[in-house]
Structures are given as structure tokens and as C-alpha cells.
Amino acid sequence: MEELTFGTMIAVFEEMFGRGLFWALVVAAVAVTAAYVYVLVRDRSLSMRKYLVAQIAMPFGAIAAVIFVLAITNSTMRDIGGPVDLIVFLGIAVMGAVGAAILVYTVQSLIRGRDIA
């Protein structure tokens, strides 16, 4: 691999996760992001109560993301080979935490509706 292009990254992720699972994850991420933007535009402000609950969900999202990637790639924590692997795992955990927070906030807003101050 001489160049790191967008197409190369898609091919790597399709190989790693499988074509169906990868594109299902992309569709799910786009759907949750669109719902989050809809909630933000609809409410015109963040609810601090919902935001707090979303933050509480962040550690669970981080752990779930790391476990998911370890299960999909058929790896264990013993396979971590160096600092780059640790940085990748930390990146996966951060993305899982942020994704969980966005998902929880969005679901709360769609179920409960707008908070009235």
C-alpha cells in the first residue's frame, strides 16, 4: 500500500468487517447523525438533563466499541503490538463514547420531546 486514499480505507474496512456489516454501520451512523441534527434544529438548544444522561452512557459506549472491534477482528488484548495499536484502540474507544452519547441524547429527545424550562 503506497498511498493512503479514501478508496483504500474503504477497501480495508470492507475486508476487516465484511462488506455487508461495514455498509450497515455506515448507514446506521448516517441515520443517527441525521436524527441528531434534526433534534438540534427542532429544539434549538441542548437540554442539559439529557446531555448529562448521554455523558453517563459514554464509558459504556467506549467499552462496547472496543469489544465489538475485538470480536469482529478475532483479536485479543494480547495482540496489541505497540504504541500505534494502543493509539488505535484509544481512538476506537473515543469514537464509541461519542457515538453512544449522540445516540442516547437523540433517542431521549425523540422519545421525550422537547424540554420546557
C-alpha positions as semicolon CSV with decimal commas, in nm:
position;residue;x (nm);y (nm);z (nm)
1;M;0,000;0,000;0,000
2;E;0,187;0,303;-0,128
3;E;-0,089;0,562;-0,090
4;L;-0,347;0,612;0,179
5;T;-0,656;0,715;-0,014
6;F;-1,025;0,718;0,074
7;G;-1,086;0,422;-0,157
8;T;-0,807;0,227;0,007
9;M;-0,952;0,291;0,352
10;I;-1,297;0,174;0,238
11;A;-1,143;-0,142;0,094
12;V;-0,957;-0,209;0,422
13;F;-1,271;-0,161;0,631
14;E;-1,476;-0,379;0,396
15;E;-1,214;-0,652;0,426
16;M;-1,194;-0,617;0,804
17;F;-1,568;-0,603;0,884
18;G;-1,715;-0,765;0,576
19;R;-1,894;-0,569;0,306
20;G;-2,246;-0,604;0,449
21;L;-2,160;-0,516;0,810
22;F;-1,942;-0,221;0,708
23;W;-2,211;-0,060;0,493
24;A;-2,477;-0,134;0,755
25;L;-2,261;0,052;1,009
26;V;-2,221;0,343;0,767
27;V;-2,598;0,361;0,710
28;A;-2,663;0,345;1,086
29;A;-2,411;0,623;1,152
30;V;-2,567;0,845;0,884
31;A;-2,919;0,779;1,020
32;V;-2,823;0,860;1,380
33;T;-2,636;1,173;1,268
34;A;-2,935;1,291;1,063
35;A;-3,168;1,230;1,359
36;Y;-2,929;1,421;1,590
37;V;-2,919;1,718;1,353
38;Y;-3,300;1,706;1,330
39;V;-3,328;1,712;1,711
40;L;-3,084;2,002;1,740
41;V;-3,270;2,205;1,477
42;R;-3,611;2,118;1,625
43;D;-3,518;2,201;1,985
44;R;-3,285;2,495;1,903
45;S;-3,086;2,424;2,219
46;L;-2,925;2,143;2,416
47;S;-3,102;2,002;2,718
48;M;-2,850;1,975;2,999
49;R;-3,050;1,695;3,166
50;K;-3,043;1,483;2,850
51;Y;-2,680;1,577;2,793
52;L;-2,587;1,450;3,142
53;V;-2,755;1,116;3,083
54;A;-2,580;1,094;2,745
55;Q;-2,245;1,156;2,917
56;I;-2,315;0,877;3,164
57;A;-2,353;0,642;2,866
58;M;-2,010;0,733;2,724
59;P;-1,796;0,479;2,914
60;F;-2,034;0,201;2,814
61;G;-2,009;0,308;2,450
62;A;-1,629;0,312;2,467
63;I;-1,614;-0,037;2,614
64;A;-1,873;-0,170;2,370
65;A;-1,682;-0,028;2,071
66;V;-1,355;-0,191;2,177
67;I;-1,525;-0,525;2,247
68;F;-1,706;-0,505;1,911
69;V;-1,384;-0,443;1,718
70;L;-1,201;-0,718;1,906
71;A;-1,482;-0,962;1,829
72;I;-1,509;-0,868;1,462
73;T;-1,135;-0,881;1,400
74;N;-1,098;-1,203;1,603
75;S;-0,828;-1,041;1,818
76;T;-0,746;-1,029;2,186
77;M;-0,582;-0,772;2,407
78;R;-0,265;-0,984;2,390
79;D;-0,238;-0,898;2,020
80;I;-0,156;-0,533;2,093
81;G;0,190;-0,492;1,948
82;G;0,298;-0,142;2,027
83;P;0,211;0,223;2,075
84;V;0,030;0,252;1,742
85;D;-0,208;-0,028;1,836
86;L;-0,279;0,142;2,167
87;I;-0,350;0,471;1,989
88;V;-0,590;0,291;1,754
89;F;-0,770;0,130;2,049
90;L;-0,798;0,466;2,224
91;G;-0,937;0,616;1,903
92;I;-1,194;0,337;1,880
93;A;-1,292;0,395;2,243
94;V;-1,330;0,770;2,190
95;M;-1,544;0,718;1,879
96;G;-1,758;0,465;2,067
97;A;-1,803;0,704;2,358
98;V;-1,902;0,997;2,137
99;G;-2,130;0,776;1,929
100;A;-2,304;0,644;2,240
101;A;-2,355;0,996;2,372
102;I;-2,505;1,115;2,045
103;L;-2,727;0,806;2,021
104;V;-2,853;0,834;2,380
105;Y;-2,919;1,209;2,351
106;T;-3,104;1,161;2,022
107;V;-3,317;0,873;2,148
108;Q;-3,409;1,068;2,461
109;S;-3,507;1,371;2,257
110;L;-3,714;1,170;2,013
111;I;-3,896;0,979;2,289
112;R;-3,948;1,254;2,547
113;G;-3,973;1,550;2,314
114;R;-3,854;1,900;2,389
115;D;-3,777;2,002;2,749
116;I;-3,973;2,304;2,869
117;A;-3,774;2,525;3,100
